[in-house]
Structures are given as structure tokens and as C-alpha cells.
């Protein structure tokens, strides 16, 4: 139940609905019991076996509550028959039965009405919390996780919590109270018969609990497999061109069908075990009823210690216990399934982010002098990507990082933006270690343009407003002009209000990249990080994008990670990396004269 308690924490904002639900459920259980008890006067009138009592009985304590109740009922019936006649008395008794059932169902509706707000509110807040945590967790967390698994947790696992855990909230007050009130009524009618019945209930409970014991393990397997095939689906949609281009459909079909086959097998095992709850609990209930019929029948027919009408009402009350007992039994199965789902959801919520603000982190509002990387070393897993690396970037300078793949260029961009933290050494801006600066203000100082143009299924305007939420249309158009993007945006069907499709797939590669640059321009940060921003473009697009980059980098401090060396000839400092270390640095012409690593890289790209 520890997961259930943690999920209940999300119910606090809706506690007023919970209290209203509890009050409605108390009356539901009360009227539900009275509805059966109210049948007894009607049966007495029909069977004409009410003892004639002409004066009100005297209450003699709790030990005589049964006889007092019987005597008072006989007095009430006697008075009604004397005053109105037998048929009218019968109509009054029927009216009482109808009224109690009506009040029971009205209270039942109100209880469900209030709990709906609580259930859906918890579902909303839980989803919001998981999404917020998903966004807050560092990039490194998702390098080890499948995206589909995260999607499964925020969608189907949270929904499973609603179906299992939150359905218990409907039962947690109503069903136990119904059982409690019914037992009180049964004790009033016949303490001896009630004690006999309750000898068999613990046996039934033990059998049901044994069946539900393995459900959590089976549920976990089902939910993990669901996350796996959602991951395959997400990868398939993202890589559809490659799959089709390499005729790899059969490979992915086989992988997906293998996962759904395992899901089929695990789900069947889980559902078959879960489906045992209703028939077993119903069968055990009928066994108890049968024993009750035998023992109670002997009290009516042989011992003459129980009136027939009281026995009929007693049987109704006994059956009245079966429905809530079955609901509680089914809910206990739901808890096992909900436990597995809650564990997976809470795993995300309780994951501590390795990259977060220090308690005394400062907000840095501007960039004054320099960026300093001092003796930094970093590794993703076992092998060091950067080793004792140092670099100085004065304000207003453009520093280019070049080198072969795997030399550590993109890692520097990841460390500057604190997508990852260094293992050793320090990164500082204006002498302040970036770990001492709040993440929000640190990233506010930087604009980022990556090799892959990351755009969203939104309008041109919506994609640019990611950088500045309150940007005006004029500011957006100015940023598009700086990025050489206005020339194609103005020709789109609805201009800046045109939707560009999933990942911007309605645009060409060069157009997408220019929108990415426009987004960075709109942010207008003092520091710009360009991670191989032109490497995936054709010659014409590269020229347009390069012009846009040069416009953007004017009067800014820029760190350019370059694959195409033609784009960084005018850099103030070109840093040549190899295996995480600086092997050369200087201006373009200076490095060419050295005829070293940079010269060889330029020669390979046929640049003179």
C-alpha cells in the first residue's frame, strides 16, 4: 500500500470532494441497509403475523435491542392497521420501501458525482507532474531509456492507476460502511445466526487473497512490454524513410509482432488470473448463503426462534453483504495491478536529477567579459571524451572547434549548456562557475542551433515563440529576415501562421535550418552555440544559411562546432581537437602555414 499512499498525496487539493463523497456514502450505506429492513413491516402485513401491540415498548438497553426493534415494529403496524385498514397500511409500508431505495440511489449518485472530480483531478495532476519531471530530468537520463517506455508510463500506466487505485476511493468508504451497517442490522435480527455466518467469511477471504498474490509481478511484465512496443512504434515513425529505403519493413514487423505476441501472452495470463476474482468470490458467497439457509431454516422450522419474515429480510441483508464484498475483492486485484503501474510512474517522479540548481545559485543577467574552460575532463561511460581541456573565449570573439568525429566537439556544447556536468575541472562565465549559476539564467544567456533542426508540429510563429513567448509579429518577421528565412515564409499559404508539420516536414532541410537560426536570433542571447549547423545542407542552402549565421553572429560571442571548414575561415580562433585534447589553435591562415592536422583536414575537403 506504500504506492497507494504516495498516489493519495495528489488527492490533497480535492479533499473537499473527498469529504462530500464520504458523507454521501455514509447515507448511501445507511439507506441501503434500511431499504432491506423496511421490507420487514410490509412482509408482516402481507403474512398477517404481526403481534398486536397497542402501547409503545420500553427500551431496556443494547442487549435487548432485537426484541425492542421487533416490538416497536409490531406496535407501528398495529397502529396503522387500526387507523387506516390493512390495504392502506400495506401502501404506507410499500411507500417506505420505495422512499428508502430512492434515497439510497440518490446518495449513490451524489457520491459518484463528487468522486469524479477527485479521480479526474488526481489523474490530471499526476500526468502534469510526470510530464514536468520528464522535462526537468537531464538529457543523460534519456540516453539510457526508451522514449516509448516513458510515453507508456505517462499514458497507459497513469490510466491504470485511475482504473485501479482511484477506483478504490469509490469503495474505501461505501462498501465497508455498507457491510458494517448490514452486520449491525443482522445482529439486531439474529445475533446467533450472524455469529454462525462470520465463522466462514475469513476462510473465503484467505482463498481470494491467495489467488491475487501474483498479480503485481504479472502486471509489471505487461506494462514493460507495452513500453517496449511503443518504443518500436516511436522509432518506426521517426525512421520511416530509412526503413522503406532499405526494404527493412519485414525486420521491424517481426520485431513489433514479437513484442505484441509477448504482450498477448502476458496479458492473457494476467487477465485469466484476474477474472477468477468474480466467479470465486460469488461461488464462496453462495456457499455461505447455502449454509445460512440450512442453519437459519432450522431456526425457523425446528427451533421456532426466528420469524419467517425476519428470516427473509435476514437473507436479503446477507446477500446485501455479497455485493460490497465482491467489489472489495475485485478492488484488491486492482490494487495489485495498480501497484505495478504506480511503481513505474513513481520511478520517474522520484528520480533525482543529477543536474540541478545549488541552494544558493545566483541569477546571472548578462555576459560581461569571457568564457573560461579550465582543465575539464569528461566521460559519458568508461572512456574519457575530454581530458584536461582548457579554452579561453573573450567576449565578442568567434571560436571554432574542428576535428574528426568523436574528438569531443559536441561534448563541449553539451557541457556549456549544462546538459551534462564535467567530471573534473570547471567552466566559468565572467569568473562565475556555471554550477553556481541557476540553470534558467545560464541558458537564457545562450542561443543554440544544432545540426538536426528540431522543430515542432506548430506554426512558424509558434516555433519561434519557443525562444521568446511574448514576441510580437514584427519581432518574429525581423528575426526571419536576419536568418534569410522571410523570403520563403512570406510565400507560405498563411505566412507566419502556417503549420509546418511534424518536425517541420513540410519544409526543406535548408528552410528548417533557417527557422532554427531565426529562433536563436529572436532570443537575442549574448552567447551563440552552433553545433555543425550547416553540415547536412546542400551548397545553395549552405550559402543562405551561412549568410544567416554571419548576420546572427555580429557583435556576439560565438562557439562554432564545424564540420565544413569553409564556414569558419573568419573565426577569431580555430581550435583543432583530437581525442579530447587541443592539438592546434590559431587563425585560418596561421594554421594552414603549420601544415599540420588542420591543413590535412582542409586538404581533404579540397579547400585552398
Buried (B, 14 or more C-beta within 10 A) or exposed (E): EEBBEBBBEBBEEBEEBBEBBBBBBBBBBBBBBBBBBBBBBBBBBEEEEBEEBEEEBEEEEEEEBBEBBBBBBBBBBBBBBEEEEEEEBBBBBBEBBEBBBEBBBBBBEBBBEBBEBBBEBBBEBBBEBBEEBBEEBBEBBEEEBBBBBBBBBBBBBBEBBBEBBBBBBBBBBBBBBBBEBBBBBBBBBBEEBBEBBEEBBEEBBEEBEEBBEEBBEBBBBBBBBBBBBBBBBBBBEEBEEEBEEEEBEEEBEEBBEEBBEBBEEBBEBBEEBBEBBEEBBBEBBEEBBEBBEEEBEEBBEEEEEBBEBBBBBBBBBBBBBBBBBBBBBBBBBBBBBBBBBBBBBBEBBEBEEEBBBEEEBEEBEEBEEBBBBBEBBBBEEEEBBBBBBEBEBEBBBBBBBBBEEBBBBBBBBBBBBBBBBBEEBBBBBBEBEBBBBBBEBBBBBBBBBBBEBBBEBBBBBBBBBBBBEEBEEEBBBBBBBBBBBBEBBEEBEEBBEBBBEEBBEBBEBBBBBBBBBBBBBBBBBBBBBBBBBBEBBEEEBBBBBBBBBEBBBEEBBBBBBBBBBBBBBEBBBBBBBBBBBBBBBBBBEEBBEEEEBBBEBBEEEEEE
